[in-house]
Amino acid sequence: MPEQHGAVRPPNPFNPGSPVDPNDFVGRANELENFRQKLRQTASGSLACMAVAGGYGIGKTSFLHKCKSLAEGDGALVIYFSLNEISNLTRESLARILIQRIQEKVREEVILKRLSSEILKALTRIRIKTDSGLEISIAETGETSPNLQSALTAAWNALKGSKTAIVFLIDEARVLEKNRADLILYLRAVIEQLQIGRIPVMIIPAGKLSIYGPSGTGFSPLVRTFSPVMLENFTQTEARAFVDRKLNQVGCKIKENAFKRIYEVTEGHPYVLTAYLATAYSKMLSGQTELNESHLQATDLEFVSRTLAQFFRRFYDDAGKTSRGILEKLAADKKCESSLSELSEYLKRGNNEISPHLAKLIQDGAIYRIERGKYKLFHHLLGEYIKIKVKYESSDMLKI
């Protein structure tokens, strides 16, 4: 579309891949109320933790940031951090991270004059000895605390006059599920020990499920050990509230039929929805204040093959030959579905040979099981992406 001169279009309000500002957060009302209840319960001395789980781009990080804002508003010391860049984690290094993050957060609060510098002095006495196992201490004397719960208890004793609870929000926590979920069970055991002393510490790990599906079918060490909050696609009402909130910020609106088209295409998946809207908004002319179907038509020309390529590449391009065959079979179906028997016949391989690949695809979030022996792509646009890739690769082979 040619650009008109005159009025300047405001910056794009949609930013796929970045967490939503807590002030712009919409939806997830039941899940947030679940968090509030557990926070109140923890602050009263009856500790209640939970896990946040869902697929790629479903909004786990945005949800954690909203929880952080709510907990800080209730007077808690909130420590948010991600384990994204950490591949090897032990009980010792995890304990060190938790204590160091408390120190860093308190130092920040002292600089902002929200906490006394005396609290920071107490916390900086923490010592972690690595030569003879885990030993953490923040005592004024040379005594050492033998374990993480003792150190957290001492940290709380320094903070309890100023804060209502200590809340850890751990993003990209899938690494905790390694080694038979030893680290998740370790955190659970620490919480159980803190409960004895009614020390208000709340731990919320967030990660993609090892096995993912519609509500009630998710299973992983993460959600088996911690009470889960399962994040799924936006409802139509939630999606509309999100779209309206963002467009209102730049003085724009959206036609009803355009919104219906957007929801149909994106299925309410937060990342796909945001990416689609970001592309559509970029097609608006300067001075236009209403998003309509003409902008969506311009978006459709490149949306799957370009805009979503980076997002979908992890599911298909990086998969092995058998896994790609499974995905191609699912993509070819109108509903992006297939059964184990159909896949076995298509790939000419036994069920036992295919099952490990299905499990890996489920773990990676590319597919989910809709019922026993039947599977579906997590999003129909992944199917469109796969068909484009297959067609492109086939044309290249013909040239050779």
ZIDA-V458885 format. One record per backbone hydrogen bond with DSSP energy under -0.5 kcal/mol. NH is the residue of the N-H (numbers start at 1). CO is the residue of the C=O. Records with the same first field share a line. If there is no record, write none. Layout:
NH->CO + CO
//
This chain:
7->5
15->13
18->15
24->21
25->21 + 22
32->28
33->29
34->30
35->31
36->32
37->33
38->34
39->35
40->36
41->37
42->38
43->39
44->40
45->42
46->41
47->45
50->203
51->227
52->205
53->51 + 229
54->207
58->55
63->59
64->60
65->61
66->62
67->63
68->64
69->65
70->66
71->67
72->68
73->69
74->70
75->72
76->71
77->165
78->76
79->77 + 167
80->78
81->169
83->171
86->83
87->85
89->87
94->90
95->91
96->92
97->93
98->94
99->95
100->96
101->97
102->98
103->99
104->100
105->101
106->102
107->103
108->104
109->105
110->106
111->107
112->108
113->110
114->109
115->109
119->116
120->116
121->117
122->118
123->119
124->120
125->122
126->123
127->137
129->127 + 135
130->128
133->130
135->133
136->145
137->127
145->136
151->147
152->148
153->149
154->150
155->151
156->152
157->153
158->154
159->155
160->156
162->159
163->159
164->75
166->200
167->77 + 165
168->202
169->79 + 167
170->168 + 204
171->81 + 169
173->206
175->172
176->173
177->174
178->175
181->177
182->178 + 179
183->176 + 178
184->176
185->181
186->182
187->183
188->184
189->185
190->186
191->187
192->188
193->189
194->190
195->191
196->192
197->193
198->195
199->194
200->198
201->199
202->166
204->168
206->170
207->52
211->219
217->214
219->211
224->220
225->221
226->222
229->51
230->228
231->53 + 229
234->268
239->235
240->236
241->237
242->238
243->239
244->240
245->241
246->242
247->243
248->244
249->245
250->246 + 247
251->248
252->247
253->289
255->291
259->255
260->256
261->257
262->258
263->259
264->260
265->261
266->262
267->263
269->266
271->57
273->269
274->270
275->271
276->272
277->273
278->274
279->275
280->276
281->277
282->278
283->279 + 280
284->281
288->285
291->253
292->290
295->292
296->292
297->293
298->294
299->295
300->296
301->297
302->299
303->299
306->302
307->302
308->303
309->306
310->306
312->308
313->309
314->310
315->312
316->312
317->313
318->313
319->316
324->320
325->321
326->322
327->323
328->324
329->325
330->326
331->327
332->328
333->329 + 330
336->333
338->375
340->373
343->339
344->340
345->341
346->342
347->343
348->344
349->344
353->350
354->350
355->351
356->352
357->354
358->354
359->355
360->356
361->357
362->358
363->359
364->360
365->361 + 362
366->361
367->361
368->376
369->212
370->368 + 374
371->374
374->371
375->338
376->368
377->336
378->366
382->379
383->379
384->380
385->381
386->382
387->383
388->384
389->385
390->386
391->387
392->388
393->389
394->390
395->391
396->392
397->393
398->394
399->395
400->396
//
